[in-house]
């Protein structure tokens, strides 16, 4: 068996999948919390979406800071892909909890 070439990096796909699962859970939880927060605070229209974007960027920034701004050892993607990975699903979760919380607090 040959020794790997110098500079060769090895990645564990199992660990990368676990890392992606943890980040997905974190972003989903952030979407639920920010949607509920926006609904309870009575934010409507663009204000609610700004709330989601700010909290999404804060969460992603905290995760990037924890990784030392280097996502390559933890994921098979670059920083831009990390920031916007799965944002559509998170946006749907945000809207669901935003309308639910707004309806429960301000309409009923």
LUMDOVO-971283 format. One record per residue (C-alpha): residue number from 1; x, y negated, z negated. Coordinates in Angstrom, 3 decimals. Each point is the difference from the previous one (the first is absolute). Example, Ala and Ser with C-alpha at 12.3 -4.5 7.8 and 13.67 -1.06 7.14 Angstrom:
<drentis>
drenti k->1 u->12.300 v->4.500 w->-7.800
drenti k->2 u->1.370 v->-3.440 w->0.660
</drentis>
This chain:
<drentis>
drenti k->1 u->0.000 v->0.000 w->0.000
drenti k->2 u->1.400 v->-3.362 w->1.004
drenti k->3 u->0.277 v->-2.927 w->-2.337
drenti k->4 u->-2.221 v->-2.955 w->0.905
drenti k->5 u->1.575 v->-2.876 w->1.884
drenti k->6 u->1.086 v->-2.964 w->-2.101
drenti k->7 u->-2.787 v->-2.538 w->-0.376
drenti k->8 u->-2.734 v->2.603 w->0.473
drenti k->9 u->-3.023 v->-0.633 w->-2.182
drenti k->10 u->-2.368 v->2.676 w->-1.231
drenti k->11 u->-3.656 v->-0.641 w->-0.743
drenti k->12 u->-2.417 v->2.163 w->-1.913
drenti k->13 u->-3.329 v->-0.102 w->1.827
drenti k->14 u->-1.710 v->1.250 w->-3.158
drenti k->15 u->1.320 v->-2.962 w->-2.000
drenti k->16 u->-0.892 v->-2.467 w->2.769
drenti k->17 u->-3.556 v->1.361 w->0.105
drenti k->18 u->-0.263 v->-0.387 w->-3.770
drenti k->19 u->1.335 v->-3.571 w->0.225
drenti k->20 u->-2.562 v->-0.844 w->2.692
drenti k->21 u->-2.764 v->1.490 w->-2.156
drenti k->22 u->1.009 v->-2.104 w->-2.996
drenti k->23 u->0.109 v->-3.196 w->2.078
drenti k->24 u->-3.352 v->0.862 w->1.615
drenti k->25 u->-1.556 v->0.501 w->-3.445
drenti k->26 u->1.502 v->-3.286 w->-1.228
drenti k->27 u->-1.343 v->-1.955 w->2.978
drenti k->28 u->-3.420 v->1.638 w->-0.281
drenti k->29 u->-0.196 v->-0.791 w->-3.720
drenti k->30 u->1.051 v->-3.585 w->0.763
drenti k->31 u->-2.764 v->-0.241 w->2.617
drenti k->32 u->-2.622 v->1.222 w->-2.464
drenti k->33 u->1.175 v->-2.351 w->-2.747
drenti k->34 u->0.320 v->-3.030 w->2.286
drenti k->35 u->-3.407 v->0.689 w->1.570
drenti k->36 u->-1.606 v->0.257 w->-3.406
drenti k->37 u->1.813 v->-3.127 w->-1.159
drenti k->38 u->-1.077 v->-1.994 w->3.060
drenti k->39 u->-3.604 v->1.150 w->-0.442
drenti k->40 u->-0.181 v->-0.792 w->-3.696
drenti k->41 u->1.597 v->-3.415 w->0.551
drenti k->42 u->-2.635 v->-0.716 w->2.672
drenti k->43 u->2.445 v->-0.547 w->2.834
drenti k->44 u->-1.633 v->-0.040 w->3.416
drenti k->45 u->1.272 v->-0.224 w->3.545
drenti k->46 u->3.633 v->-0.808 w->0.580
drenti k->47 u->0.665 v->-0.486 w->-3.724
drenti k->48 u->-0.647 v->3.694 w->-0.639
drenti k->49 u->2.308 v->1.100 w->2.790
drenti k->50 u->2.704 v->-2.352 w->-1.257
drenti k->51 u->-0.323 v->1.677 w->-3.403
drenti k->52 u->0.556 v->3.394 w->1.622
drenti k->53 u->2.960 v->-1.174 w->2.081
drenti k->54 u->1.716 v->-1.650 w->-2.980
drenti k->55 u->-0.398 v->3.048 w->-2.239
drenti k->56 u->1.010 v->2.350 w->2.840
drenti k->57 u->3.175 v->-2.006 w->0.613
drenti k->58 u->0.764 v->-0.168 w->-3.740
drenti k->59 u->-0.394 v->3.763 w->-0.317
drenti k->60 u->2.104 v->0.695 w->3.087
drenti k->61 u->2.623 v->-2.507 w->-1.149
drenti k->62 u->0.205 v->1.674 w->-3.402
drenti k->63 u->0.441 v->3.400 w->1.635
drenti k->64 u->2.671 v->-1.391 w->2.339
drenti k->65 u->1.800 v->-1.622 w->-2.929
drenti k->66 u->-0.063 v->3.328 w->-1.849
drenti k->67 u->1.638 v->1.610 w->3.053
drenti k->68 u->2.586 v->-2.760 w->0.327
drenti k->69 u->-1.523 v->-1.170 w->3.332
drenti k->70 u->1.274 v->3.174 w->1.667
drenti k->71 u->-2.812 v->2.339 w->1.011
drenti k->72 u->2.115 v->2.286 w->2.190
drenti k->73 u->1.101 v->2.414 w->-2.764
drenti k->74 u->-3.587 v->0.437 w->-1.195
drenti k->75 u->-2.074 v->-0.097 w->3.201
drenti k->76 u->0.453 v->0.681 w->3.679
drenti k->77 u->-0.919 v->-3.590 w->0.951
drenti k->78 u->1.261 v->-3.566 w->-0.075
drenti k->79 u->-1.142 v->-2.836 w->-2.301
drenti k->80 u->-2.638 v->-1.363 w->2.415
drenti k->81 u->-1.533 v->3.454 w->0.429
drenti k->82 u->0.029 v->0.448 w->-3.768
drenti k->83 u->-1.848 v->-3.287 w->-0.531
drenti k->84 u->-2.782 v->0.704 w->2.506
drenti k->85 u->-0.328 v->3.795 w->-0.244
drenti k->86 u->-3.667 v->0.915 w->-0.571
drenti k->87 u->-1.227 v->-3.557 w->-0.475
drenti k->88 u->-3.223 v->0.743 w->1.923
drenti k->89 u->-1.124 v->2.618 w->-2.494
drenti k->90 u->0.950 v->-2.209 w->-2.902
drenti k->91 u->-1.975 v->-2.865 w->1.508
drenti k->92 u->-3.089 v->2.226 w->0.195
drenti k->93 u->0.404 v->0.998 w->-3.662
drenti k->94 u->0.416 v->-3.659 w->-0.933
drenti k->95 u->-3.192 v->-1.016 w->1.832
drenti k->96 u->-1.952 v->2.859 w->-1.579
drenti k->97 u->0.905 v->-0.979 w->-3.567
drenti k->98 u->-0.190 v->-3.734 w->0.753
drenti k->99 u->-3.614 v->0.256 w->1.162
drenti k->100 u->-0.897 v->2.445 w->-2.787
drenti k->101 u->1.390 v->-2.205 w->-2.774
drenti k->102 u->-1.437 v->-3.180 w->1.534
drenti k->103 u->-3.421 v->1.612 w->0.318
drenti k->104 u->-0.025 v->1.365 w->-3.543
drenti k->105 u->1.183 v->-3.222 w->-1.638
drenti k->106 u->-1.465 v->-2.802 w->2.087
drenti k->107 u->-3.113 v->1.438 w->1.660
drenti k->108 u->-1.535 v->2.400 w->-2.504
</drentis>
